[in-house]
Structures are given as C-alpha cells and as structure tokens.
Amino acid sequence: MNGATPSASPIGRATAIKIVASVVVVASAVGFLLTKSMKEGAEYYKHVDEVTSNLDGWRGKRLQVHGNVVDGSIEQAKGTLLYRFKIESRAPRPPGIITATYNGLVPDTFKSGAEVVAKGTLSADNQLQVVPDGIMAKCPSKYDADKADKDRAGKTTPLPDVAQKI
C-alpha cells in the first residue's frame, strides 16, 4: 500500500452532485412558497403596550390586540352600531392605551373593564380599525375558589352508615 486513498469514480461524484442539487432546489422552492403564503396571511398577536411602543412598525399590519376596555370609554353613535372605545394594558405589563373603532354587533360580555382581543389594522391616525366580528371579550370568571372552599368547609355532611350484607 502506498498510502493514497482511492478517488471517487466520476459516475459516483456526478450522482452525488445531482442529489445535492435536487435537495437544494426542492428546499428552496418549499421555503419560497411558505414565505410567500405566510406573508399575506400573517396576523400578529400583540398586547397594547407592544403596539404603542412601535406604532410606525405595526401600522397597516393585521393585528390581534389584547388588553382591557378602559372604564367609561365605550361610545356608540346614536342609532348605529358604530363604536369607539379605548383598550389599555394592565399591570404587570407596561402602561399603554390605544383607541379602537368598530362597526357591528358586540358580544354580550363586552363592557368597561372587560378583557378583550380586537382584530384589525392600525390606521394612519394610530387608531385600531377593528374588522367585522373582530371583538372577542373574555367571559368573567364566576368561580371563586377561596369562597367555594370556605362554603364547603362550613357545610360538611357526614356520610350515612352503610351496612354491608354478606
């Protein structure tokens, strides 16, 4: 043995190059299609403070803005379904407020202080233009665990004696 390694045959090298080229072309095509399709349908889920900290960056993009309706901020144009209200972020998040406009029916749980997610786009005047059916209001919890535990502790009922039959 002279220590030289045998070189790959020209046929094996050509086949390997074809396989690598095919993988690169297919991966590039899939990546391009994913990027193109996601760009048009992308919708960003952001809290109010995230939007207000970069208004220019979010303007014109489809957003889902999460926050709470500012107390007393809901206004409705008389005789219409046109609403204007403010959404705020609450502690522990940094403070931020954004005005939203909406034309349509609102959920029953939509009220001052309610936690909401509003879908829409940020307009040139920094207002969130909410799309039809774009308001989701969180249902307030009616279950208070502490109160339920106290009620249960005060109202324990002994189990009845059960006679076993043999």
CORFENGI-V946857 format. One record per pair of residues at least 4 apart in sequence whose ideal C-beta (glycine too) atoms are under 7 Angstrom apart, sorted by the first residue. I is the first residue (numbers start at 1). J is the second residue. Records with the same first field share a line. If there is no record, write none. Layout:
BEGIN
I: J  J
END
This chain:
BEGIN
8: 12  13
10: 14
11: 15
12: 16
13: 17
14: 18
15: 19
16: 20
17: 21
18: 22
19: 23
20: 24
21: 25
22: 26
23: 27
24: 28
25: 29
26: 30
27: 31
28: 32
29: 33
30: 34
31: 35
32: 36
33: 37
34: 38
35: 39
37: 41
38: 42
42: 62
43: 62  64
44: 61  62  63  64
45: 64  66
46: 50  51  63  65
47: 66  67  89  93
48: 52  65  67  87  88  89  96  97  98
49: 53  89  93  94  95  96
51: 55  58  63  65  98  122
52: 96  98
54: 58
55: 59  122  126
58: 63  122
59: 122
60: 121  122
61: 121
62: 121
63: 120  121  122
64: 117  119
65: 87  98  117  118  128
66: 117
67: 87  88  89  116
68: 87  88  90  113  114  115
69: 73  74  85  87  111  112  113  114  116
70: 86  88  97
71: 112  113
72: 112
73: 85  86
74: 83  85  112
75: 83  84  85
76: 82  83
77: 82
81: 103  104  105
82: 103
83: 101  102  106
84: 99  101
85: 100
86: 97  98  99
87: 98  100  116  118
88: 96  97
89: 93  94  95  96
98: 128
99: 127
100: 118  127  128  130
101: 127  129  130
102: 130  134  135
104: 132  133
106: 110  135
107: 135  137
109: 114  137  138  139
110: 114  116  135  137
114: 137  138
115: 138
116: 135  136  137
117: 136
118: 128  130  134  135
119: 130  131  134
120: 128  129  130  131  134
121: 129
122: 126  128
123: 127  129
130: 134  135
143: 148
144: 148
145: 149
146: 150
147: 151
148: 152
149: 153
150: 154
151: 155
END
